[in-house]
Every structure is written in C-alpha cells, then in structure tokens.
Amino acid sequence: QVQLQESGPGLMKPSETLSLTCSLSGGSIGIDYWSWIRQPPGKGLEWIGYVNYMGLTNYNPSLKSRVTMSADTSKDNFSLTLRFVTAADTAVYYCARVVPTGDYYDSGYYLQRGYFDLWGPGILVTVSS
Amino acid sequence: EIVLTQSPGTLSLSPGDRVTLSCRASQTMISGFLAWYQQKPGQAPRLLIYSALNRASGTPDRFVGSGSGTDFTLTISRLEPEDFAVYYCQQYHKSPWTFGQGTKVEIK
C-alpha cells in the first residue's frame, strides 16, 4: 500500500527557512507528479506547487518568490523549501500525489493538469516569535 | 486565477437526507477539470470525484458529480453518518490550481 509521510520542524521563527520532506513508502516516486498543499488552522486549502521526478516544477504565483521544490528518486522523497516565513505561513502542510491529466501551453511553458489521489496525514508548522 | 465559489457555506441535515453542493467557477472550464474532496476533522482530504463526474476508487455510488462550464454539483443521494464533513472542489483547468472555500455538512 502506497503511503506518504511529511516530516520537518513543527515550530519556526519569523524570517527562517522552512524545509519539509515527503517520504513515499510502498511505491516509487518515478514518473509521477507530486504536490504540496497547505491549510491554515480553521481555513481552506491552498495549492503550493508541484514537482515531477525529473525536477520539473510549477509554483503558485502567490508563493513563487519564496518556494523551491525538488525530488530525490534515489530516496523516493520530495521536498519543499519556503523562505522568509511569517505567521501567515502557519498551517498544516500536506504532500500529495498528482494524477496528471495532460499538459497545456501557457505563457511560454508547458504546464500539467492534475488532481490529488493520495495525501499524507499532514504536518502542522507554526511560525511564532 | 480561477476562483471557485462554493455554496452554501454550511448545511445542517439529518442522516438519510439528500444534499446538493454547488461549486461555481469564475471562468469556463470546458473539459470539466474539476475534483471534489471530503475532509473530516484532523484528517487529510480524500478524493471523491475527478473530471467532474467520475467516482474515485472506493467512493460510494451515493456520491454523484455533475456539471460543466462554470457550474458544478456534488450530490449525496442519502446521507450516511460518515458523510458529515467538509467538502471542497478543486479546479485543475488552469494553473494555479485552486480550491473552493468548502461546504460544511453538519448533523442537524
């Protein structure tokens, strides 16, 4: 049975860099797309971006200047880096597997379409001084 | 970006009731690139419906997705006790992928 598990710090200070890892068990990270999604306490879901096994990425413009994602096929995990965190970044962070439904061309790039069929349990990250 | 507006915000219903949840997009999504998720307290979302009308593996047939263009609907034909949760729609027609704000289905 394929499972995802997020890991990383639970508490951070403003201006620090958040690093999260999502580990895959029971499967391989190869050929698929992988995403990070976050949910502030009591609020809705926000897609952060995706990365594929070749390192191809697409980020939400709202976070693009602070986000980096990467994938490590040798370890079957992928990661999220979010720089200069503030209290507004306090949220449960989920990693998820993307089911790709085909790409399209937009503004000079080929972008993937997809939905999420497998989620990790989530990790709460609190940013507080 | 495509804004998804879900209505109503909260529904108070009883087991056995029929419920219809709405998700309206700010732009037309011709190919129906829309998914529905269920989230229970303290849990990650769970995929119910993809491509507007296809049930995901394990989704009971009382969950029915429909719609096209800008208006999409999730219908639960007969509420079971385990269906009380928050439901989110998500569009993947255009980046950035976005979610609606959610509809909470609570026990009356």
HADDOCK unambig.tbl for C-alpha pairs under 7 A between the chains (distance, minus, plus):
assign (segid A and resid 44 and name CA) (segid B and resid 101 and name CA) 5.40 0.50 0.50
assign (segid A and resid 44 and name CA) (segid B and resid 102 and name CA) 6.72 0.50 0.50
assign (segid A and resid 45 and name CA) (segid B and resid 99 and name CA) 6.21 0.50 0.50
assign (segid A and resid 46 and name CA) (segid B and resid 98 and name CA) 6.78 0.50 0.50
assign (segid A and resid 46 and name CA) (segid B and resid 99 and name CA) 6.81 0.50 0.50
assign (segid A and resid 47 and name CA) (segid B and resid 97 and name CA) 6.34 0.50 0.50
assign (segid A and resid 47 and name CA) (segid B and resid 98 and name CA) 6.48 0.50 0.50
assign (segid A and resid 60 and name CA) (segid B and resid 96 and name CA) 5.33 0.50 0.50
assign (segid A and resid 113 and name CA) (segid B and resid 92 and name CA) 5.38 0.50 0.50
assign (segid A and resid 113 and name CA) (segid B and resid 93 and name CA) 6.44 0.50 0.50
assign (segid A and resid 114 and name CA) (segid B and resid 92 and name CA) 5.69 0.50 0.50
assign (segid A and resid 115 and name CA) (segid B and resid 35 and name CA) 6.72 0.50 0.50
assign (segid A and resid 115 and name CA) (segid B and resid 92 and name CA) 6.62 0.50 0.50
assign (segid A and resid 116 and name CA) (segid B and resid 47 and name CA) 6.81 0.50 0.50
assign (segid A and resid 117 and name CA) (segid B and resid 47 and name CA) 5.67 0.50 0.50
assign (segid A and resid 119 and name CA) (segid B and resid 44 and name CA) 6.47 0.50 0.50
assign (segid A and resid 120 and name CA) (segid B and resid 44 and name CA) 6.91 0.50 0.50
assign (segid A and resid 121 and name CA) (segid B and resid 43 and name CA) 6.46 0.50 0.50
assign (segid A and resid 121 and name CA) (segid B and resid 44 and name CA) 5.47 0.50 0.50
assign (segid A and resid 122 and name CA) (segid B and resid 44 and name CA) 6.61 0.50 0.50
